[in-house]
Amino acid sequence: MSGINSAAPILVRATSKSNGITACVLGGSGLLLSAFWLKYMPEWLFLAGIFLTSASIVSLLIGWFKIREPQYSIEISPEEIRYHHRLGNWFLHWDNIQRIDCPRVQQGLEHVELEAVGIKIINYADFLRTISPRLATHLLMEQRPLLMHSKEESCATGGCYNHTMFDDKQFSTPEGETFTGVKAMLANRMQTLRASLGYDIYISAADIDRDPPAFVVLLRECQQARLLSVE
């Protein structure tokens, strides 16, 4: 990684991408072994061979999906944060970020940090213009568990899903720009999550290379460096 004051961007490799090649090798080796097993082993071991085949196929699929992901999940430059995914990208200028922290929820008498980094932004339109519809759809699905932390009592049983899961009414910014379709759904979801958790955008712990609190520190340092550079 480059330093935060360097012109070169800081490149973050997702922990979820690690061991992709290993998983493929294990899966391929397992398929070869299962082929030998099914052909030469006694019939009473047939089910064990089927289990080995299934496990090998799962390992291959996991490895393949890991390999398909971009080499780096997040790129941090002096101007912006850019998120990379096989379904598209989004980016945020530092000037559009109001707050960065780990979202917390109350469990009993304690406040517990979620395994994510939350970003509260200033202007929704700047973010919505950058994101691809495919990635917006993925985020809507990925962030469904966050809805369970809504302050509504019905969310304890999942009842709040009925009206917040896919809120497809059009979204208009204070400046008068209108979004429809999946981008409007994402904007409405962002408002819902801001009301319950305090943030608009969430980066999963699986998409970063360290624990969320440490990543928050890194982003805050980069944002502070940006502020000092423009003064």
N, C-alpha and C positions, 0 to 999 in steps of 0.2 A: 504493500500500500504506500501511496505517496503521502507526504505531509499535507496538512490542511492549508498551508500557505503556499504550496507549490502550484505552478500553473497546470501540472498534470492532474487529471481527476483521480479521486480515490475510488477504487474499484472494489466492490463488495461481492464476494462469492457466497451464494446461499448454502447453508448447511444441508438443505434437502437435496442438493445436486451431488453431494459427495458419494463415492462408491458406486456410481452408475456403471462403469466398466466392469467392476468386480461383480456386481449383480448379474450382468449379462454373461460373464464368463462362467459363473456358478450355475446359471440357468442352462447355458449350453452344455456344460459338462453333465449336469443332471439329466438332461434329455438323452444324451448318449448313453449314460449309465442305465436310465430307465428302459431304453430300447433293448439293451443287452439283457436287462433284468427280465423283461416280459417275454423274451425269446427263449432264454435258457433256464430260468429259475422254475422250481416246481409250481404246479397250479395253485397250491394252497398259499403261495406268496404273491398271487396275482394282484390282490387288493393293495398290497404294499407297493407294488410297481405302479399302480394307478395313482396312488398318493404321491409317489416320487415324481411322476410325470406332471401332475397338477402343480406341485410345489415348484418345479423347474420352470413351467410356463409362467407362473406368477412372478418368479424371480426375473425372468427375461423381460416381462412387461414393465416391472418396476425399474429395471436398469434402462430400458428403452425410453421411458418417460423422463428419467433423470437426465439422460444424454441429450434429449431433445430441448431441454431448457437452455436459455442463453448461458454463455460462459460466466457472466457476471449478472447478478440480479439488480444491483443498485450502483449507480454512477453518481458520485458527488463532485461537483465542480464549483469554482468560485461563484458561478452565476445561478446554479440550480441543482435540484435533486432529480435524477431521472431513474425511473423504475423500468426494468426490462422483464418481459415475460414472453413465452412463445406465442401468446395470443395478441401481443401488442405492447405498447409502452404508455406511460404517462410521465409528465415532468412538472415540477413546481419551482418557480423562481423563489429565491430567498425572500424577496420583498412581499410575497404572497403568503408567507407563513407567520401566523400569529403566536402559536405555542406548540411545543414539542414535549411530550412526556409519555409515561406508561399509564394507560387507563387503569383505573382502580374501581372495584366493585365491593359493596359491603356484604360480608358473610358473617352473620351474627353480630358480634361487637367489633369485629376487625374489618379493615379494608385490605383487600387482596389485589395485587397487581396481576393483570392479564398478561398472557404470553404474546404481547404485541407492542408496537410503538404507535402512539396516536399523534396525529398532526392536525391542528386546528388551523384552517386557512381563512383568508380574508375575502377573496373573490372566487366564487364557485365557477364563474364563466371561464376564467383563464384555465382552470383545471379541466373542465368538461370539454373544452375545445381540443385538448391534447390527447384524450384517451380514445382508443378505438372501441367500437361497439362490442366486439368480441371480448375484449378485456373487461369492459364494463359489465357484461353479462357474467363473466367469471367471478368478478368481485361481488356481485349480488348474491351468487350462490355461496361463495367462500365465507361471506360475512353473516350468513344466517344465524350461526350460534350466538353472535353478539346481540341479536335481538332479544335473546332470553334474559339479558341483563336490563331490559327496560324497567322503568319504575312502575309501569302499570301492573296492577295486581293480577290481571289475566295472564301475564307472561309467565307466571309461576307454573301454569299448566299448558303453556304454548298457545293460549287463546289469542294473544296479540298478533300472532302470525297472520291472522285472517285479513287484516287491513294494512299491515306494514311489510309483508313479504314482497309483494309486487305492486307497489303504489305507482300506477302508470299515468296519473294525471300530469298534464304538461307543467313544466317548471319555468318560471320567469324570474329573472334576476332583477334587482333594484334598478338597474340601468335599462331595463326593458327588453333584454335579449331573452328569447324563448327557446327552450329545449323540449323535444318530444321523444317518444320511443324509449329505448333502453337508457339513454343518457338522462332523460327526465326521471326514470325510475331510480337511477343511481343518485341523482341529486336529492330526490325525496328521501332515499335511504340515508344519505349523509345527514340530512336535517334530523331524521329520527334518532340516529346514533349520537349526534351532537347533543340532543336534548337529554339522552339517557347516560352517555359516557363522557361527553364533553369534547369530542373530537370528530373530525369529518373523514379523515383518511387513516387507514390502519395498515401497518406493515407487519406481517406475521413473523414470529420468531424463526420460522423455517426459512425465511427469505433473507436472513442476515447471518453474519459470521461470528456473532458474539451474543451474550444475553441482552435482552431489551434495555435494561437500565444503562449498560455500558454503551449501547448504540445511541441512546438518547444523549449521553454525554458527548459523544462524537459529533452528532448533528448540532448540538448547541454550540460546541466549539467552532464548528464550521460557520454557523450563522453569525456568531460573534465576530469571527474573522472577516466575514463579508461586511458587517456593519462598520467595522473599523476601517476597511479599505475604501469605503465610499464617503467617509467623513473628511 
